[in-house]
Amino acid sequence: MTTQQYKAIFFDLDGTLRIPTPSPTDAFIQFARSQKIEIGTTAVRRVKIWAHRYWSQDKLLSQEMNRLGEDNFWINYSRQLLETVDATDNLDKNAKLVREYFGSAYAPEVSLSAGAVELFATLKEAGLTLGVVSNRTHRFDDVLEQLEITDWFDMTLAAGEIGCWKPNTAIFHHARSYFADLAADECVYVGDNYFADGLGASRAGMLPIIYDPDGLYGGSEMVCVDALAKVTVALSQSIHD
C-alpha cells in the first residue's frame, strides 16, 4: 500500500471499532416494530442519520442533560426518535416504553469490527502511527483490552479527558499534538458519524473516511467505505486524486 503523504490514522471507537449488535438505533427500530409501530425503509434511514446528527451536538447534549436530568433526558430522546419516524400516536406512553426497554432489556453482543486487525497490520507495516479518539467521557483502556487490540495503538484519547467533544476541532488537534511535527494533512480519521467524525476531522484539516456499512452517506462529499478492509483502498485513491 502506498501511503505517501499520510503518517497517522486515528479511529473512532464506538460504532467503528467496537460494534454492538443490534446497534442502539437498530434496537429502537426492532422494539418499536414489536409494539406494532410501523417504520418503513425511508424512516429507518432518516432516524439513523438523525441520531448521528443529534449525538454530534455536544453543547446541546450537555444543556439538555442539565436541564432535564438523566431519566427525563432519555425519555425526551426516546420521544424524538419516535417523532423522527412519524410515530406520534401515544407519544408520551411509547417514549416511556422505549426508555424502559433501553434501561432494562437492551443487551447487545459486542464485537470487534470485521477486518480491523488485518487493517491495523497493513497500516503498521506501511509505517503509519495509529490512535483511537473517542467521545467517551472516561478512558477506555478496558474496552480495547476486551477487544484484544490495545497493542496496536500509539495513543488513545477520550473526550472527557480534555473536556472537548467531537466535532470540535480541538480534540483532533489535541490527538495530533501527541506526535511532534505531525501536520493535519498528514492525518486520517476513520469514524461512522458523518457529523461528529467526518465534519470534525475535515474542519481540523484531516482526511475523513466514513465507515458506513448502512450506506447512509454515499451521496455526500465524504470518502465512505462499507467495510474497514476498504480503508486502504480509499487511502490509495485519495493519494492519486
C-alpha positions as CSV (number, residue, x, y, z in Angstrom):
1,M,0.0,0.0,0.0
2,T,1.3,3.5,-0.9
3,T,0.8,5.9,1.9
4,Q,3.0,8.8,0.8
5,Q,1.6,11.9,2.5
6,Y,-0.2,10.2,5.4
7,K,1.6,9.4,8.6
8,A,-1.1,8.8,11.2
9,I,-4.6,7.3,11.2
10,F,-7.0,7.9,14.1
11,F,-10.1,5.8,14.7
12,D,-13.4,6.4,16.4
13,L,-14.3,3.7,18.9
14,D,-18.0,3.0,19.3
15,G,-19.7,2.1,16.0
16,T,-16.4,1.9,14.1
17,L,-14.1,-0.4,16.0
18,R,-16.5,-1.6,18.8
19,I,-19.7,-2.9,17.2
20,P,-22.8,-3.6,19.3
21,T,-25.3,-5.9,17.7
22,P,-28.0,-4.7,17.5
23,S,-26.9,-1.1,17.5
24,P,-28.9,1.3,19.7
25,T,-30.8,2.7,16.7
26,D,-31.5,-0.8,15.2
27,A,-32.6,-1.9,18.7
28,F,-35.0,1.0,18.8
29,I,-36.4,0.1,15.4
30,Q,-36.9,-3.5,16.4
31,F,-38.5,-2.6,19.7
32,A,-40.9,-0.1,18.0
33,R,-41.9,-2.7,15.5
34,S,-42.6,-5.2,18.2
35,Q,-45.0,-2.6,19.6
36,K,-46.9,-2.5,16.3
37,I,-45.3,0.8,15.3
38,E,-44.8,0.9,11.5
39,I,-41.3,2.0,10.4
40,G,-40.6,1.9,6.7
41,T,-37.2,1.9,4.9
42,T,-37.1,5.6,4.4
43,A,-37.8,6.2,8.1
44,V,-35.1,3.8,9.1
45,R,-32.5,5.8,7.1
46,R,-33.9,9.0,8.4
47,V,-33.7,8.1,12.1
48,K,-30.2,6.7,11.8
49,I,-28.9,9.9,10.2
50,W,-30.9,11.9,12.8
51,A,-29.3,10.0,15.7
52,H,-25.8,10.7,14.3
53,R,-26.6,14.4,14.0
54,Y,-28.1,14.5,17.5
55,W,-25.1,12.9,19.2
56,S,-22.7,15.3,17.4
57,Q,-24.3,18.3,19.2
58,D,-22.1,18.4,22.3
59,K,-23.3,21.7,23.7
60,L,-26.9,20.8,23.2
61,L,-26.5,17.4,24.8
62,S,-24.9,19.0,27.9
63,Q,-27.6,21.6,28.2
64,E,-30.4,19.0,27.8
65,M,-28.9,16.7,30.4
66,N,-28.5,19.5,32.9
67,R,-32.0,20.8,32.2
68,L,-33.9,17.5,32.2
69,G,-31.9,15.2,34.4
70,E,-30.8,11.7,33.3
71,D,-34.1,9.9,33.2
72,N,-36.1,12.7,31.6
73,F,-33.2,13.2,29.1
74,W,-33.6,9.6,27.9
75,I,-37.4,9.8,27.8
76,N,-37.1,13.0,25.7
77,Y,-34.6,11.3,23.4
78,S,-36.9,8.4,23.0
79,R,-39.7,10.8,22.2
80,Q,-37.6,12.4,19.5
81,L,-36.7,9.0,18.0
82,L,-40.4,8.3,17.7
83,E,-41.2,11.7,16.2
84,T,-38.4,11.2,13.6
85,V,-40.1,8.0,12.3
86,D,-43.5,9.7,12.4
87,A,-44.8,7.6,15.3
88,T,-46.6,10.3,17.1
89,D,-49.6,8.4,18.4
90,N,-49.5,7.7,22.1
91,L,-46.2,9.6,22.1
92,D,-45.6,10.0,25.8
93,K,-46.6,6.4,26.6
94,N,-44.4,4.9,23.9
95,A,-41.5,7.2,24.8
96,K,-41.5,5.8,28.3
97,L,-41.8,2.2,26.9
98,V,-38.7,2.8,24.8
99,R,-36.8,4.3,27.7
100,E,-37.8,1.3,29.9
101,Y,-36.6,-1.1,27.2
102,F,-33.2,0.5,26.9
103,G,-32.9,0.8,30.7
104,S,-33.6,-2.9,31.4
105,A,-33.7,-5.1,28.3
106,Y,-31.2,-3.8,25.8
107,A,-28.2,-6.1,25.9
108,P,-26.3,-6.1,22.6
109,E,-23.5,-8.5,21.7
110,V,-20.3,-6.6,21.3
111,S,-17.6,-7.5,18.8
112,L,-14.6,-6.0,17.0
113,S,-15.4,-4.6,13.6
114,A,-14.7,-7.2,10.9
115,G,-11.3,-6.8,9.2
116,A,-10.0,-4.5,11.9
117,V,-6.9,-6.5,12.9
118,E,-6.0,-7.1,9.3
119,L,-6.3,-3.4,8.6
120,F,-4.1,-2.5,11.6
121,A,-1.4,-4.9,10.5
122,T,-1.4,-3.4,7.0
123,L,-1.2,0.1,8.2
124,K,1.5,-0.7,10.7
125,E,3.5,-2.5,8.1
126,A,3.3,0.7,6.0
127,G,4.8,2.7,8.8
128,L,1.7,4.6,10.0
129,T,1.0,5.7,13.5
130,L,-2.4,4.5,14.9
131,G,-4.6,6.1,17.5
132,V,-8.2,6.0,18.9
133,V,-10.1,9.2,19.6
134,S,-13.5,8.7,21.2
135,N,-16.3,10.9,22.5
136,R,-16.4,8.8,25.7
137,T,-16.3,10.6,29.0
138,H,-13.7,8.3,30.6
139,R,-10.7,6.4,29.4
140,F,-11.5,3.2,27.6
141,D,-8.4,1.0,28.1
142,D,-10.6,-1.8,29.4
143,V,-12.6,-1.8,26.2
144,L,-9.5,-2.1,24.0
145,E,-8.3,-4.9,26.2
146,Q,-11.6,-6.8,25.8
147,L,-11.4,-6.4,22.1
148,E,-7.7,-7.5,22.2
149,I,-6.4,-4.6,20.2
150,T,-4.6,-2.5,22.9
151,D,-1.1,-3.1,21.5
152,W,-1.9,-1.7,18.0
153,F,-2.3,1.9,19.1
154,D,0.3,4.6,19.8
155,M,-2.2,6.8,21.6
156,T,-5.8,6.9,22.9
157,L,-7.9,9.9,23.9
158,A,-11.3,10.1,25.5
159,A,-13.1,13.4,25.0
160,G,-13.8,13.6,28.8
161,E,-10.0,13.7,29.5
162,I,-9.8,17.2,28.0
163,G,-13.4,18.3,28.3
164,C,-13.8,18.7,24.5
165,W,-16.0,16.5,22.3
166,K,-16.2,15.8,18.6
167,P,-16.9,17.6,16.2
168,N,-15.0,20.3,18.0
169,T,-11.7,20.6,16.1
170,A,-9.7,21.0,19.3
171,I,-10.0,17.3,20.1
172,F,-8.5,16.4,16.7
173,H,-5.7,18.9,17.2
174,H,-5.1,17.5,20.7
175,A,-4.7,14.0,19.3
176,R,-2.2,15.2,16.8
177,S,-0.2,17.0,19.5
178,Y,0.9,13.6,20.9
179,F,3.4,13.4,18.0
180,A,6.0,16.0,17.1
181,D,5.7,17.8,13.8
182,L,2.6,15.9,12.7
183,A,0.7,18.1,10.3
184,A,-3.1,17.9,10.0
185,D,-2.9,17.0,6.3
186,E,-0.8,14.0,7.2
187,C,-3.6,12.6,9.3
188,V,-6.7,10.5,8.5
189,Y,-9.7,10.0,10.8
190,V,-12.0,6.9,10.4
191,G,-15.4,7.1,12.0
192,D,-19.0,6.2,11.5
193,N,-20.6,9.5,12.3
194,Y,-20.7,12.0,9.4
195,F,-21.4,14.9,11.6
196,A,-19.1,14.3,14.6
197,D,-16.3,12.3,12.9
198,G,-16.4,13.4,9.3
199,L,-17.1,17.2,9.6
200,G,-15.0,17.5,12.7
201,A,-11.9,15.8,11.1
202,S,-12.4,17.7,7.9
203,R,-12.6,21.1,9.7
204,A,-9.4,20.1,11.6
205,G,-7.6,19.6,8.2
206,M,-7.6,15.8,8.3
207,L,-8.9,13.4,5.7
208,P,-12.1,11.9,7.0
209,I,-13.1,8.4,6.0
210,I,-16.7,7.5,6.9
211,Y,-17.3,3.8,8.0
212,D,-20.7,3.5,6.5
213,P,-22.0,-0.1,6.4
214,D,-25.6,1.0,6.2
215,G,-24.9,3.2,3.1
216,L,-26.2,6.4,4.8
217,Y,-23.8,8.9,3.3
218,G,-22.8,7.5,-0.1
219,G,-24.2,10.7,-1.8
220,S,-22.1,13.0,0.4
221,E,-18.7,14.6,-0.4
222,M,-17.0,12.4,2.1
223,V,-15.0,9.3,1.3
224,C,-17.2,6.4,2.5
225,V,-16.4,2.7,3.0
226,D,-18.8,-0.1,3.9
227,A,-16.0,-2.3,5.4
228,L,-12.9,-1.4,7.3
229,A,-10.9,-3.5,4.9
230,K,-11.6,-0.9,2.2
231,V,-9.8,1.9,4.1
232,T,-6.5,1.1,2.4
233,V,-8.2,1.3,-1.0
234,A,-9.8,4.7,0.0
235,L,-6.4,5.9,1.1
236,S,-4.7,5.0,-2.2
237,Q,-7.4,6.6,-4.2
238,S,-7.2,9.8,-2.2
239,I,-3.5,10.0,-2.8
240,H,-3.8,9.5,-6.5
241,D,-6.6,12.1,-6.7
